[in-house]
Amino acid sequence: MTKEERHNLILETLIKHESITVANLSLLLDVSAVTIRKDLNELEQNHRLYRSHGRAILIDPYTTNRSIIEKENLARHEKALIGQFANTLITKDDSIIIASGTTVLAFARCIRPIHRLTVISASLKVSELLGTDESIDLIQLGGTMRQSSLSVVGKFAEAPLREFSCSKLFIGVDGIDLDFGITTTDMRESDLNRAMMATAQKTIVLADSSKFRRRGFSKIADLDEIDMIITDSNIPDKMAYAIEDRGVELHIVDVNGTHPAPMSQPFEPLKKTVVQ
């Protein structure tokens, strides 16, 4: 088998299984572990895979901090549909917390209050968007400005949260990993997110499918601390099954759907909900 044939087979195996160990690749290709490690090094240098702890995985799990302007151009359609469904969870006279990020900003654009709505916001762009609606009582948190996300962080943002009790927290994340949990790229933001979770009765993660199998620098919480995840239909079934096995309620918006409004349909054998 030539080196090119080995590389193709390694990549084909990763597409099927998402990750595989050096030892298993050595058995599969009938070559030494030294040869496999050289192959993986070359493929990683060409940005075809990522090496981690004696195994190869298909994508780099580590995400980097990017500006809100850059992130707004990513998965715009998916974020809009996620926001539409999240809006259906708001009830009459509700009180909610909205964290920062472009997915929760897409959600804010969809909000149509039922009677009165109280919103605590960390995002300046969310506050600017909702601040002119007379049916919304808006509380803008103070603190240190995080320029990349146009949101506030720090102890002055966290302190007021101890005085409130809200029904739901809608939070965006930079990564969702089955073992490591939900993450962000900024440790100050993760501290604020944890304070928000303590204030809310339910934590709802809004994340397009590109956020799965990725890790930001700072951990926010384990998956079992999350009540619900809303994502899009490009999430791999294996990941969806694993999330529901952890006891997290999962809702999936159909990015190819033709229905004008959200509809829920059961996904067997799990409770995964596809929203069209």
N, C-alpha and C positions, 0 to 999 in steps of 0.2 A: 504494500500500500504506500502510495506516495504521500509526501507531506500535505499537498493540496487536498488529497482524498481524505486524509485524517482530519484536516481542518473542517472540511465540509461535513463530515460525519459528526464531529464534535458539536458544530452549530445546529445540525439537524436534531441531535439528541437533546440539546438545551431547549430548542423550540418545543419539543414534546414534553420535557420533564421540568423545565425552568431552572433546575440546578442538578449538578452531578459531581461526585467526588473524584479526585485524581485516581484513587484506587480502582473505582468502578470503570473509569475511562481506560485505565491500563488493561483491565480484563477484557473490556469490550473490543479494544483495538489490537490487543495482543502485542503490546509494546511496553517498554519499561516505564516506570513512573517518572524517570528523568526525562524521557522523550516527551511524555505528556506535559510535564511542567514547562518544557521549552515551547511546546505548541501553544500552551495557554498564555505564556508570556508574550509570544508574538501576536496572538489574536487580541490580547488586551492592549498592546501597543497600537494596534490598528483599530481600536475602539469597537471590536466585534463582541466582546464579552467582558466580564468583570470577575476577578479572582478574590476569594474571601475564605480564609480559614480552611485551606486544603480542598477547596471545591471551586467550581466555576458556575457562575450564574449569568443569565442572559443580559441583564441590565445593571448599570451602576446604581446601587441602592441609595447612594448618598446624594441629597439634593443641596443646591447652593442658594444663597439669598439673591433674589432678583428684585428689580424695582416693580412697583405696582403698575407702571405704564407698560412694562414688558409683559407682565403676567396677565394683564387684561386682554391681550391679544391671543392668549392660549385658551383653547377649548371654550370659546365664547358660547357656542350653541349648547354644549353640555351644561355649562354653568347656568345659562338662562333657564333650561328645563329643570335643573335641580332647584333653582330659586322658585320657580312656579309651584313645584310640589311642596317645598318647605312653607310657602305662604299658606297652603291649605291647613297647616297645623296650628295656625294662630286662631285663638278662640275669642269670643266676645269679652271685652274688658280685660284682655290679657296683659301680662307684664313679662317682658322678655329682655334678654341680653344679646347684643350682637357684637361679636368680636371683630377682628380685622381680616383683611384679605379680599381678593377679587371675587371669590365665590359667594361670600356673604354680602358683598356689594351687589352682585347680581340678584341675590335674594331680596335685598332692600328695595331694588327697583320694582319688585313684584308685589310689595306689601300693599294691601288694601284693607285698612282697619275695619273691624266689625265693632261699631260704636266707638269706644275709647280704647286706645292702646298706649301702654307705657313702654318706652324703649330706653335701655341703658346702652350706650355705644362707646366703644374704644376708637372707632374709626372716624376721622374727620370727614371723609367722603360720604360715609353713611349718614352722618349727622347733617351734612349739607343737603343731602338728598331728601331726608325725611323732615328736616326742620321747618319746612313751609307748610306741612300738612297740619291743619288746625285740630284734627282728631287724634294727633299723636302728642303725648307728653314725653318730651325728649330730655334725657339726662346725659350730657356729654362728660365723660370722665376727663380729668386733668392728668398732668404728669409730663414726662419727657417725650418729646416728639421723636418717633422712629421714622426717619425720612423715607426709607425705602418703601414703607407701607402706608405712610401718611396716617399713622395711628399713634396712640399714646401708650407708654409703658412706665414701669417704675412704681415706687411705693406710694406716690401721690395718686396714681391711677388705681392701685389696689385698695387703699384705705377706705374709700366710701362704700365699697361693696359689702363690707361687714354690717352696714346699716340697712341693707335691703334683702328682700326675699322675692325671687322671681320664679315663674313657672318653667321657663325654658331658656337654655343657652344655645344659640346657633353659632357654631365655631368652624372656621376654616383651618386647614392644617397643611403642612408641607410634605408630610409623609405618613403612611399607615403601614405598619409592619406587624405581622402576626406575633412575633416574639417581643419586639421592642415597644409596641404600642403606637400612639399618635405623637407626632413631633412637629417642631417648628425649627427654623434656622437661628432663632434669637432666644437666648436664655431668659431675657427680661420679659419677652412675650409669653414664654411658657409659664413663668411665675404668675403673670396676670391671668392667663388662661385657667390656671389651677384655682386662683381666687374666685374667678367667675363660676367655675364648676361648683365650688362650695356654696355659692349664693343661689344657684339654680336647682330646681327639683329634678330637671331632666337635661342631659347633655346630648345635643344633636349635632353630629359632624356632617358638614357639607363638603364633599370632595369629589372631583371628577376622577375617572378611573386611572389617570396617569399618576395619581398620588400613591397608589398601592404598591407594595414591595419596595418602598423608599423610606429613607430615614433622614430627618433633619438633625441638626447638631444637638438640639435640646429636647428632652422628653417632656411631654405634657402629662400623659397618663397611660396606664395600661388599657388594653381593649375592654377588659371586664368592668372598667369604670365608665364606659360609654353606654348610653341607652339606645341610640339610633344612629345609623349612617345612611345618608342619602347620596347616591352616586349614579353613574350612567351605565348603559348597557354594554359598554366595552370592557367592563370588569370581567376577568376570567372566571368561569364557573367554579373552578377549583378554589379560588380566593373567596368567592361568595359563599360556598359551602363552609369553608373554614371559619369565616366570620360568624355565620349563624351557629356553628357548633360552639362558638365562644359565648353564645347567649345574647348577641347583639342583634337588635331588630334592624333589618336591612331593607331599604327601598331603592329600587333601580328605575330610573327614567329611561324610556325607550327613545334613543336619539334618532331612530328612523321611523318613529310613529307618525301616524296621520291624524290622530285624534286632536281636536282643538283644545281640550281640557284634560287635566290629569285623570286617569282611570287606573284602578288597582285590580290586578289579576293575580291569583295564587300561582306560585311556582312550585311544582312538586319535584322531589318529596319534601322540600323544605318550605319555610314560610317566606322565602324571598319574594318580595312584591315587585312586579314589573309595572312601572307607571308609564302609560302610553299617552 
